[in-house]
Every structure is written in C-alpha cells, then in structure tokens.
Amino acid sequence: MSTATARSAPPVVLLFPGQGAQHPRMAAGLYRHEPVFTAWMDRAFELFGADGSWLRAEWLAPEPSPMYHDVSVAQPLLYAVNHALGRMVLDWGVRPVALLGHSVGEMAAATLAGVLELADGIGLMTDRVAEFAATPPGGMLAVSASVEEVADVLRAGVHLAAVNAPRQLLLAGEREPLDRAARALTEREVVCRDVFARQAFHSPVVEQAVAATLPGWRAVRLREPRLKLYSAYTQGVLSAETARDPVFWARQAAETVYFAPTLTALLAEHGDCVLVEAGPGTSLSVLGRRQPSVVRGGGRVLPVLPNRHRGDQADQDATAAARRELLALSSPIPTA
C-alpha cells in the first residue's frame, strides 16, 4: 500500500518578453485549442475595435507583412499574446510569487497584477501605436558586450536601451547613428545584430511620443498590484505609489530596461524559483539560464512555447509539457 506525502511547491515567477520577441504566428498554435488563451485573445481583438480584424489577420498569417515588426503590429500583438498566455498559466492553478516583464511585457504583467484593466491597456496601446509610429525611423541593436565596452559609442544619438545580462545589451537610436555604431563594434569584433524593431524604443528619440501618451495614462484608473510585481525600471518590487503614477508608466518607453539586475534581485529575495516564460519565444528563458543562481543549479527555467513557431502542434506540445511539469512540481510524492 502506498501513501503520498505533501511537499512544498517551489516558488514560480512569470516572465513576459517585450519588443523583439515577436515572430510570425507566435503562439498561434494555441488559438482555438487552448480555451482560456483563445477567449482572452478574442477579447483583445474585440477591444481593438476596427483594428482588431486586421491585427488578427497579421497574427495568423503564414508569412509576415512588411509591417509586422513595426510598432503598429508588434506592440499590440505582444501585449495581447503575453496577457492571454499569462491568463492561461494562472488558470492552471499556478500562484506566482512574482511577475516580471521586459518592456511592453511589464505592461502585460501589470494588467495581470490588476494595476490596470485590459480594456484600458488596449486603449493605451492604441494611443501608443499612433504616436510611436510617427517617431523618426530607428531601431535597436543587440550587443554582446558590457556597458563599459560600449561606452564610447553611447553618444551622438546612440543610447543604452536595455541591460539583459552582464554582457548582453540593447542599444537604440535613429537609423544612421545606430548603423554607424554597429560598424564600429563589428570592426573590433564585438558581436551585434539588429533586433526586430523599427522604432528606437527606450531612448530619447521617442520622448515626444512619450509626452503625447501621458494624458491617456492620466485618464485611466491605476491600482495597487494584487500580485507582487517587479519593475525592470525601478529594479525592484513595484510600490503601490509608483504603480499608481501615470508618469512612471508613460515614461517607460523612453527609459532603459534593467532586466538582468531586476531578475537577480528577485531571485535573491525568493531563492530557487521556477522561471516560467509566459510569452512568445524563449528569449527570457535564455537570460534566466544565465543567472548565477540558476547556473549553480538553483531553480529551473520553463518556457511555455518553442523559441519560434514550428507549427501548431509544436506550440501545443510545448504548452502541454510545461503544464505537466508545473503540476508535477506541486503534486504529492508517492511513498511505499
């Protein structure tokens, strides 16, 4: 006769990626297969109003249009997909100890934490698209180097957009100075590549657009988080006061994302965690595996999707495997 002994489930952290993580048909294999995910995606497209049908078409198209990586498509779809995947994981019974998002992923995390309603988030996203689409042509550059090693190119229109790991950065700027920086870095054998972005997010280039979106943020009700929410801008737990500050939220698009130090602080507080990437791709899972505590064998990293769309069945298999593993971690241990 066997019995089962209870065991404490490891703490779970939900991670949500941002600009650059989008790819054609991201998570589309779950649409009309996972009921919770489908319901929230349909709700998002409904809230997008007249833009909803073409955004859905862009998302489900087998081949992306030339506009797919523009703010007008990438940002709304990332917000909607991140949010719907988060709802799906929460519906599995997962009770995360914390949420952490990267760039627009923080807005999705805030929605799941109750800081703002999805309808308000969709409205703000629509405002953002209109303003940011008119910013000067620019982009973002992923660089395998430390901040110190790129200090000399962080001038003349090139800015530090994100610190994703000690030697993994994002730079942003208008197209010409960014291309100039890329050539200079390549000449000294620093690995760099363009990110899928047509705007210079997280840089002063978008300051005017940020100012234009502030009235929208001031018009919505912002609340204290119901779930613990870490911010990659404050590099710690988001306080109730900051969560209710519209200026804080509006300015995010022009501020540096400090993802690596924020995740380090989160793991220092919560110990060995299961880092669940509830978003398209595996970019944050890769960063999570580079965390010193994870490298030492503390905790684990669990993406809910493949690194890119490999067919609907691959999406479904990855999600089913993630669900099984998460449920197994909290199940009783059979004993003889």
C-alpha positions as CSV (number, residue, x, y, z in Angstrom):
1,M,0.0,0.0,0.0
2,S,1.4,3.4,-0.9
3,T,0.7,6.8,0.5
4,A,1.5,10.3,-0.6
5,T,3.4,12.9,1.4
6,A,2.9,16.6,0.8
7,R,5.8,18.7,-0.4
8,S,6.1,22.4,-0.7
9,A,6.0,23.6,-4.3
10,P,8.9,25.7,-5.5
11,P,8.0,29.4,-6.0
12,V,7.0,30.3,-9.5
13,V,7.9,33.5,-11.3
14,L,6.1,34.5,-14.5
15,L,8.2,36.3,-17.1
16,F,6.9,38.3,-20.1
17,P,9.0,39.3,-23.1
18,G,9.0,42.6,-25.0
19,Q,9.8,44.2,-28.3
20,G,12.0,41.9,-30.4
21,A,10.4,38.7,-29.1
22,Q,7.6,38.8,-31.7
23,H,7.7,36.4,-34.6
24,P,5.2,35.2,-37.2
25,R,2.3,33.2,-35.7
26,M,3.7,33.5,-32.2
27,A,1.5,31.2,-30.0
28,A,-1.0,30.9,-32.9
29,G,-1.0,27.1,-32.4
30,L,-2.8,27.6,-29.2
31,Y,-5.6,29.6,-30.8
32,R,-8.9,27.6,-30.8
33,H,-7.0,24.8,-29.0
34,E,-6.5,26.3,-25.5
35,P,-9.9,27.8,-24.4
36,V,-8.6,30.3,-21.9
37,F,-5.9,31.6,-24.3
38,T,-8.4,31.8,-27.1
39,A,-11.0,33.7,-25.1
40,W,-8.6,36.3,-24.0
41,M,-7.2,36.8,-27.5
42,D,-10.7,37.2,-28.9
43,R,-11.5,39.7,-26.1
44,A,-8.3,41.7,-27.0
45,F,-9.2,41.8,-30.7
46,E,-12.7,42.9,-29.8
47,L,-11.3,45.7,-27.7
48,F,-9.0,46.8,-30.5
49,G,-12.2,47.7,-32.4
50,A,-11.8,48.4,-36.1
51,D,-8.1,47.4,-35.9
52,G,-8.9,44.0,-34.4
53,S,-9.7,42.1,-37.6
54,W,-6.5,43.1,-39.4
55,L,-4.4,42.6,-36.3
56,R,-5.8,39.0,-36.0
57,A,-5.0,38.5,-39.7
58,E,-1.4,39.7,-39.3
59,W,-1.0,37.4,-36.3
60,L,-2.4,34.3,-38.1
61,A,-0.8,34.9,-41.5
62,P,1.7,32.2,-42.5
63,E,4.1,34.9,-43.8
64,P,4.5,38.3,-42.1
65,S,3.7,41.5,-43.9
66,P,6.5,44.2,-44.2
67,M,4.8,46.0,-41.3
68,Y,4.9,43.0,-38.9
69,H,7.8,44.3,-36.8
70,D,6.5,47.9,-36.8
71,V,5.1,49.3,-33.5
72,S,1.6,49.3,-35.1
73,V,1.6,45.5,-35.2
74,A,4.3,44.1,-32.9
75,Q,3.3,46.1,-29.8
76,P,-0.4,45.3,-29.8
77,L,0.1,41.7,-30.5
78,L,2.9,41.3,-27.9
79,Y,0.6,42.8,-25.3
80,A,-2.3,40.6,-26.2
81,V,-0.3,37.4,-26.5
82,N,1.6,37.9,-23.3
83,H,-1.6,38.7,-21.4
84,A,-3.5,35.7,-22.8
85,L,-0.7,33.3,-22.1
86,G,-0.4,34.7,-18.5
87,R,-4.2,34.1,-18.0
88,M,-3.8,30.6,-19.3
89,V,-1.0,29.7,-16.9
90,L,-2.9,31.3,-14.0
91,D,-5.9,29.2,-15.0
92,W,-3.7,26.1,-14.5
93,G,-3.8,26.9,-10.8
94,V,-0.3,28.5,-10.7
95,R,0.1,31.1,-8.0
96,P,3.2,33.0,-8.8
97,V,5.3,34.7,-6.1
98,A,6.2,37.4,-8.6
99,L,5.7,38.8,-12.1
100,L,8.4,40.4,-14.2
101,G,8.1,41.8,-17.7
102,H,10.6,43.2,-20.2
103,S,9.5,46.4,-22.0
104,V,5.9,46.0,-23.1
105,G,5.9,42.7,-21.2
106,E,5.9,44.9,-18.0
107,M,2.6,46.4,-19.2
108,A,1.1,42.9,-19.6
109,A,2.4,41.9,-16.2
110,A,0.8,44.9,-14.7
111,T,-2.5,44.1,-16.3
112,L,-2.4,40.5,-14.9
113,A,-1.4,42.0,-11.5
114,G,-4.5,44.2,-11.5
115,V,-2.8,47.6,-11.9
116,L,-4.9,48.3,-15.0
117,E,-7.8,46.7,-16.8
118,L,-7.3,45.0,-20.1
119,A,-9.7,47.4,-21.8
120,D,-7.6,50.4,-20.5
121,G,-4.4,48.7,-21.6
122,I,-5.8,48.2,-25.1
123,G,-6.8,51.8,-25.3
124,L,-3.4,53.0,-24.1
125,M,-1.7,50.6,-26.6
126,T,-3.8,52.1,-29.4
127,D,-2.7,55.6,-28.4
128,R,0.9,54.4,-28.2
129,V,0.8,52.9,-31.7
130,A,-0.5,56.2,-33.2
131,E,2.2,58.3,-31.5
132,F,5.2,56.0,-31.8
133,A,4.6,55.2,-35.5
134,A,5.4,58.8,-36.2
135,T,8.8,58.9,-34.4
136,P,12.0,59.2,-36.5
137,P,13.0,55.9,-38.3
138,G,15.2,54.0,-36.0
139,G,15.9,50.6,-34.4
140,M,17.6,48.6,-31.8
141,L,20.8,46.7,-31.7
142,A,21.7,43.6,-29.6
143,V,25.3,43.7,-28.5
144,S,27.4,41.0,-26.8
145,A,29.5,43.3,-24.5
146,S,29.5,45.1,-21.2
147,V,28.3,48.6,-20.7
148,E,31.9,49.7,-20.2
149,E,32.9,48.2,-23.5
150,V,30.3,50.2,-25.5
151,A,30.7,53.4,-23.6
152,D,32.4,55.1,-26.5
153,V,29.5,54.5,-28.9
154,L,26.9,55.7,-26.4
155,R,27.0,59.2,-27.7
156,A,25.9,61.0,-30.8
157,G,22.4,59.5,-31.0
158,V,23.1,56.0,-29.6
159,H,21.6,55.1,-26.2
160,L,21.6,52.2,-23.8
161,A,18.1,50.7,-24.2
162,A,18.4,47.5,-22.0
163,V,20.7,45.5,-19.8
164,N,19.6,41.9,-20.3
165,A,22.7,40.2,-18.9
166,P,26.2,41.4,-17.9
167,R,27.4,41.0,-21.5
168,Q,24.1,41.3,-23.4
169,L,22.8,44.8,-24.1
170,L,20.4,46.5,-26.4
171,L,21.3,49.9,-27.9
172,A,18.8,52.1,-29.6
173,G,18.8,55.2,-31.8
174,E,17.9,56.7,-35.1
175,R,18.9,54.5,-38.1
176,E,22.1,56.4,-39.2
177,P,23.9,56.7,-35.8
178,L,22.8,53.1,-34.9
179,D,24.3,51.7,-38.2
180,R,27.5,53.7,-37.5
181,A,27.7,52.2,-34.0
182,A,27.2,48.7,-35.5
183,R,30.0,49.2,-37.9
184,A,32.4,50.4,-35.2
185,L,31.6,47.5,-33.0
186,T,31.9,45.0,-35.8
187,E,35.3,46.3,-36.7
188,R,36.6,45.5,-33.2
189,E,34.9,42.0,-33.4
190,V,32.1,42.8,-31.0
191,V,29.1,40.6,-31.9
192,C,26.0,42.6,-32.6
193,R,22.8,42.2,-34.6
194,D,19.7,44.2,-35.4
195,V,16.6,43.5,-33.3
196,F,13.2,43.3,-34.9
197,A,12.2,46.9,-34.2
198,R,11.6,49.8,-36.5
199,Q,11.5,52.4,-33.7
200,A,14.2,53.5,-31.2
201,F,12.4,52.3,-28.1
202,H,13.9,53.0,-24.7
203,S,15.8,56.1,-25.9
204,P,15.3,59.9,-26.0
205,V,14.3,59.5,-29.7
206,V,10.8,58.7,-28.5
207,E,10.5,61.4,-25.9
208,Q,7.9,63.4,-27.9
209,A,5.7,60.3,-28.3
210,V,6.0,59.6,-24.6
211,A,4.8,63.1,-23.8
212,A,1.8,62.6,-26.2
213,T,0.7,59.4,-24.4
214,L,0.8,60.9,-20.9
215,P,-2.8,62.3,-21.0
216,G,-4.1,58.8,-21.8
217,W,-2.3,57.3,-18.8
218,R,-3.7,60.1,-16.6
219,A,-7.2,59.2,-17.7
220,V,-7.2,55.6,-16.6
221,R,-7.5,54.2,-13.1
222,L,-4.3,52.7,-11.9
223,R,-4.3,50.5,-8.8
224,E,-2.0,48.8,-6.3
225,P,-0.8,45.4,-7.6
226,R,-2.7,42.4,-6.3
227,L,0.3,40.2,-7.2
228,K,3.9,41.1,-6.5
229,L,5.2,42.9,-9.5
230,Y,8.8,43.7,-10.1
231,S,9.8,46.5,-12.4
232,A,12.8,46.5,-14.7
233,Y,12.8,50.3,-14.5
234,T,12.9,50.6,-10.7
235,Q,15.0,47.4,-10.4
236,G,12.8,46.1,-7.5
237,V,9.3,45.5,-6.3
238,L,6.9,48.0,-7.7
239,S,5.4,50.0,-4.8
240,A,1.7,50.9,-4.6
241,E,2.6,54.6,-5.0
242,T,4.7,54.0,-8.2
243,A,2.1,51.6,-9.6
244,R,-0.5,54.4,-9.5
245,D,1.8,57.0,-11.1
246,P,0.9,57.7,-14.7
247,V,4.2,59.5,-15.4
248,F,6.1,56.3,-14.4
249,W,4.1,54.2,-16.9
250,A,4.2,56.7,-19.8
251,R,7.9,57.2,-19.5
252,Q,8.8,53.5,-19.7
253,A,9.1,53.6,-23.5
254,A,11.9,56.1,-23.2
255,E,13.8,54.6,-20.2
256,T,16.5,51.9,-20.0
257,V,15.2,48.4,-19.2
258,Y,17.4,46.9,-16.4
259,F,16.1,43.3,-16.8
260,A,19.2,41.4,-15.6
261,P,19.7,43.3,-12.3
262,T,16.0,43.2,-11.6
263,L,15.8,39.4,-12.1
264,T,18.9,39.0,-9.9
265,A,17.2,41.0,-7.1
266,L,14.1,38.9,-7.5
267,L,15.9,35.6,-7.2
268,A,17.9,36.9,-4.2
269,E,14.6,37.5,-2.4
270,H,12.7,34.4,-3.4
271,G,15.5,31.8,-3.7
272,D,15.4,28.9,-6.1
273,C,12.4,29.5,-8.4
274,V,10.8,28.1,-11.4
275,L,11.1,30.9,-14.0
276,V,8.1,30.4,-16.4
277,E,8.3,32.4,-19.6
278,A,4.6,33.1,-20.4
279,G,5.2,34.8,-23.7
280,P,6.3,34.1,-27.3
281,G,9.7,32.5,-27.8
282,T,12.4,31.7,-25.3
283,S,14.5,35.0,-25.1
284,L,13.9,35.5,-21.4
285,S,14.4,31.8,-20.7
286,V,17.9,32.1,-22.2
287,L,18.6,35.1,-20.0
288,G,17.2,33.3,-16.9
289,R,19.6,30.4,-17.5
290,R,22.5,32.8,-17.3
291,Q,21.5,34.0,-13.8
292,P,24.3,32.9,-11.4
293,S,21.9,31.1,-9.0
294,V,20.4,29.2,-11.9
295,V,23.8,28.3,-13.3
296,R,24.7,26.9,-9.9
297,G,21.7,24.6,-10.1
298,G,19.2,26.7,-8.1
299,G,15.8,26.6,-9.6
300,R,14.8,25.9,-13.2
301,V,13.6,27.7,-16.3
302,L,10.5,26.7,-18.2
303,P,9.2,28.4,-21.4
304,V,5.6,27.6,-22.4
305,L,6.4,27.8,-26.1
306,P,9.2,26.9,-28.6
307,N,11.8,29.6,-29.5
308,R,9.9,30.3,-32.7
309,H,6.7,29.0,-34.4
310,R,7.5,25.5,-35.6
311,G,3.9,24.5,-36.4
312,D,0.7,24.5,-34.4
313,Q,1.5,21.0,-32.9
314,A,4.8,22.2,-31.6
315,D,3.1,25.1,-29.8
316,Q,0.6,22.7,-28.3
317,D,3.1,20.1,-27.3
318,A,5.4,22.7,-25.6
319,T,2.5,24.2,-23.6
320,A,1.2,20.7,-22.6
321,A,4.7,19.8,-21.4
322,A,5.1,23.0,-19.4
323,R,1.7,22.4,-17.8
324,R,2.6,18.8,-16.8
325,E,5.9,19.9,-15.3
326,L,4.3,22.7,-13.3
327,L,1.6,20.5,-12.0
328,A,4.1,17.7,-11.1
329,L,6.2,20.1,-9.1
330,S,3.2,20.7,-6.7
331,S,1.9,17.1,-6.6
332,P,2.3,14.9,-3.6
333,I,5.3,12.5,-3.6
334,P,4.2,8.8,-3.6
335,T,5.8,6.7,-0.9
336,A,5.7,3.0,-0.2
